Amino acid sequence: MAKKTALLALVLIGLGLAGCANYYNIKVNGYTGPSTSAMIRPGGAFYVMQDKEAKNPLLAGEIREKIIKLLNTRGYPVTSFDKADYLLFCKYGMGQPRSVGVPYYGSLGWGWGWGGGCGWGGPSFCWGAPYGVWGTDVVTLYDRWLQINVIEGPPYRTNQESRSVWVGEARSSGSSSDMRTILNYLLVADFKEFGKNTGRAITVDIKENGPEVFVLTH
């Protein structure tokens, strides 16, 4: 049973939560515009848009306040809609649960034999347990995602033109369906690459109850 439990834990580590080390493993992709003028200006003022289509407006409000905290800690002031250099849009969600078969290992049978010496010099009876796949457990996993889209403020205010400056996508898979908790880690991971073009999906490890997450939850 201990072997079975250990293997299941290893599988869950690889899929999103490193149980022993208490780290969330999150894939982040950061995109910037084709020109240098499309980069976020250091110290540029932001306004975080309200998600009017959110199914849970109270959760959306919590996420908005957390984004404001993350912007402030990185030196970006948050101002009014009319004065902002950049407007930030945030979307998030979770896919349908999926079941994954996880093999576990154990004894397949018993063997025996005899040989000399077990401390007292006489013949000894020996036995062992051949090891192999014993069965399969089913684990339910959830795909969780977050997308942040930063656009230029003036064109949007003038004619509703959305000129994206940076788009950050964060994704993870794991056994938890508690988006209110998981979003903390997705947000922190996305902001670690804020404004950067990552060139590919990279893995960002976020420590459970680490200082950056603590700031968002207290």
C-alpha positions as CSV (number, residue, x, y, z in Angstrom):
1,M,0.0,0.0,0.0
2,A,2.9,2.3,0.8
3,K,4.4,1.7,-2.7
4,K,1.0,2.4,-4.3
5,T,0.5,5.6,-2.4
6,A,4.0,6.8,-3.2
7,L,3.5,6.3,-7.0
8,L,0.2,8.1,-7.0
9,A,1.9,11.0,-5.2
10,L,4.6,11.1,-7.9
11,V,2.0,11.2,-10.7
12,L,0.2,14.1,-9.0
13,I,3.5,16.0,-8.6
14,G,4.2,15.7,-12.3
15,L,0.7,16.9,-13.1
16,G,0.6,20.1,-11.1
17,L,1.3,19.9,-7.4
18,A,4.6,18.8,-6.0
19,G,3.3,17.3,-2.8
20,C,6.5,16.6,-1.0
21,A,8.2,19.9,-1.9
22,N,4.9,21.8,-1.8
23,Y,5.3,23.5,-5.1
24,Y,2.8,24.1,-7.9
25,N,4.2,23.5,-11.3
26,I,2.6,26.0,-13.8
27,K,3.2,26.4,-17.5
28,V,3.5,30.0,-18.6
29,N,3.5,31.5,-22.1
30,G,4.3,35.2,-22.5
31,Y,3.7,37.1,-25.8
32,T,4.7,40.6,-26.9
33,G,4.0,42.6,-30.0
34,P,6.3,42.5,-33.0
35,S,7.9,45.9,-32.4
36,T,9.9,47.3,-29.4
37,S,7.2,50.1,-29.1
38,A,4.8,47.4,-28.0
39,M,6.6,46.7,-24.8
40,I,5.2,47.8,-21.4
41,R,6.8,51.0,-20.3
42,P,8.4,50.8,-16.8
43,G,6.2,52.7,-14.4
44,G,3.3,52.9,-16.8
45,A,-0.1,53.4,-15.2
46,F,-2.7,50.7,-15.3
47,Y,-6.4,50.3,-15.0
48,V,-7.7,46.8,-14.3
49,M,-10.9,46.2,-16.2
50,Q,-14.0,44.7,-14.6
51,D,-15.1,41.4,-16.1
52,K,-18.8,42.1,-16.6
53,E,-19.4,38.6,-18.0
54,A,-18.0,36.8,-15.0
55,K,-20.3,34.0,-13.7
56,N,-19.2,34.9,-10.2
57,P,-18.7,38.7,-9.9
58,L,-17.5,38.5,-6.3
59,L,-14.7,36.1,-7.3
60,A,-13.9,38.4,-10.2
61,G,-13.7,41.3,-7.8
62,E,-11.2,39.4,-5.6
63,I,-9.0,38.6,-8.6
64,R,-9.1,42.2,-9.7
65,E,-7.8,43.3,-6.3
66,K,-5.1,40.7,-6.3
67,I,-3.9,41.9,-9.7
68,I,-3.8,45.4,-8.4
69,K,-1.5,44.2,-5.6
70,L,0.8,42.4,-8.0
71,L,1.0,45.5,-10.2
72,N,1.9,47.7,-7.3
73,T,4.6,45.3,-6.0
74,R,6.2,45.6,-9.5
75,G,6.2,49.3,-9.6
76,Y,3.2,49.9,-11.8
77,P,0.7,52.5,-10.4
78,V,-3.0,51.8,-10.8
79,T,-5.1,54.8,-11.8
80,S,-8.5,55.6,-13.3
81,F,-9.7,54.4,-16.7
82,D,-9.4,57.9,-18.2
83,K,-5.7,58.3,-17.2
84,A,-4.3,54.8,-17.7
85,D,-1.5,54.1,-20.1
86,Y,-2.6,50.4,-20.2
87,L,-5.8,48.5,-19.6
88,L,-5.6,45.0,-18.2
89,F,-8.1,42.3,-19.0
90,C,-8.2,39.0,-17.1
91,K,-10.0,35.7,-18.0
92,Y,-9.8,32.4,-16.3
93,G,-11.6,29.0,-16.3
94,M,-11.4,25.3,-15.8
95,G,-11.9,22.4,-18.2
96,Q,-14.1,19.4,-17.7
97,P,-12.7,16.8,-15.2
98,R,-10.9,13.9,-16.8
99,S,-10.0,10.6,-15.5
100,V,-6.4,9.2,-15.8
101,G,-5.4,5.6,-15.1
102,V,-2.4,5.4,-12.8
103,P,-0.6,2.0,-12.5
104,Y,0.7,1.0,-9.1
105,Y,3.2,-1.7,-8.2
106,G,3.3,-4.5,-5.7
107,S,4.1,-8.1,-5.2
108,L,3.1,-10.6,-7.9
109,G,3.8,-13.8,-5.9
110,W,6.2,-15.5,-3.5
111,G,9.4,-17.4,-4.2
112,W,11.6,-19.6,-1.9
113,G,15.0,-21.2,-1.6
114,W,17.7,-22.1,0.8
115,G,21.3,-21.2,1.4
116,G,24.0,-21.2,3.9
117,G,24.4,-18.9,6.9
118,C,22.0,-16.6,8.7
119,G,24.3,-15.7,11.6
120,W,24.3,-19.2,13.2
121,G,26.2,-21.1,10.5
122,G,23.4,-23.6,9.4
123,P,21.2,-23.8,6.4
124,S,18.5,-21.1,6.0
125,F,15.1,-20.9,4.4
126,C,14.7,-17.8,2.2
127,W,11.8,-16.2,0.5
128,G,11.1,-13.1,-1.7
129,A,8.4,-11.2,-3.5
130,P,8.7,-10.6,-7.3
131,Y,7.8,-7.0,-8.1
132,G,5.6,-5.7,-10.9
133,V,2.4,-3.9,-12.0
134,W,-0.4,-4.9,-9.6
135,G,-3.3,-2.8,-10.8
136,T,-4.5,0.7,-11.9
137,D,-6.1,3.5,-9.9
138,V,-8.2,6.2,-11.5
139,V,-7.3,9.8,-10.6
140,T,-9.6,12.8,-11.5
141,L,-7.7,15.8,-12.9
142,Y,-8.7,19.3,-13.8
143,D,-7.1,21.7,-16.3
144,R,-7.0,25.3,-14.9
145,W,-6.1,28.3,-16.9
146,L,-5.6,32.1,-16.6
147,Q,-5.1,34.7,-19.4
148,I,-4.0,38.3,-18.9
149,N,-4.2,40.7,-21.8
150,V,-2.6,44.1,-21.6
151,I,-3.7,46.7,-24.2
152,E,-2.8,50.3,-24.9
153,G,-5.2,52.7,-23.1
154,P,-5.6,55.7,-25.5
155,P,-6.7,53.7,-28.7
156,Y,-9.2,51.8,-26.7
157,R,-10.7,54.9,-25.1
158,T,-10.9,56.7,-28.5
159,N,-12.4,54.0,-30.7
160,Q,-12.5,50.7,-28.8
161,E,-9.4,49.5,-30.6
162,S,-7.6,46.7,-28.8
163,R,-3.8,46.9,-29.3
164,S,-2.3,44.1,-27.3
165,V,1.0,44.9,-25.7
166,W,1.4,41.7,-23.7
167,V,-0.6,38.5,-23.3
168,G,0.3,36.1,-20.5
169,E,-1.2,32.6,-20.3
170,A,-0.8,30.3,-17.2
171,R,-2.0,26.7,-17.1
172,S,-1.8,23.8,-14.7
173,S,-3.4,20.4,-14.2
174,G,-4.1,18.8,-10.8
175,S,-6.6,17.2,-8.6
176,S,-8.0,20.4,-7.1
177,S,-11.1,22.0,-8.6
178,D,-11.0,25.0,-6.1
179,M,-10.4,27.8,-8.6
180,R,-10.4,30.4,-5.8
181,T,-7.2,28.9,-4.4
182,I,-5.6,27.8,-7.7
183,L,-5.9,31.3,-9.2
184,N,-3.5,32.6,-6.6
185,Y,-0.7,30.4,-8.0
186,L,-1.7,31.1,-11.6
187,L,-1.6,34.8,-11.0
188,V,1.8,34.7,-9.3
189,A,3.3,32.5,-12.0
190,D,1.9,34.8,-14.8
191,F,3.3,37.9,-13.1
192,K,6.8,36.3,-12.8
193,E,7.0,36.7,-16.5
194,F,5.0,39.9,-16.7
195,G,5.8,41.9,-19.9
196,K,8.2,39.2,-21.2
197,N,8.2,37.2,-24.4
198,T,9.0,33.8,-23.2
199,G,9.3,32.3,-26.7
200,R,7.8,29.1,-25.5
201,A,5.9,27.6,-22.6
202,I,8.1,27.5,-19.6
203,T,7.6,25.9,-16.2
204,V,7.3,28.2,-13.2
205,D,7.4,26.6,-9.7
206,I,5.4,28.5,-7.1
207,K,5.8,27.4,-3.5
208,E,2.7,26.7,-1.6
209,N,2.1,29.4,1.0
210,G,5.2,31.2,-0.2
211,P,5.6,35.0,0.4
212,E,4.1,36.1,-2.9
213,V,1.0,33.9,-2.4
214,F,0.8,35.0,1.2
215,V,0.5,38.7,0.1
216,L,-2.5,37.8,-2.0
217,T,-4.3,35.9,0.6
218,H,-3.8,38.2,3.7
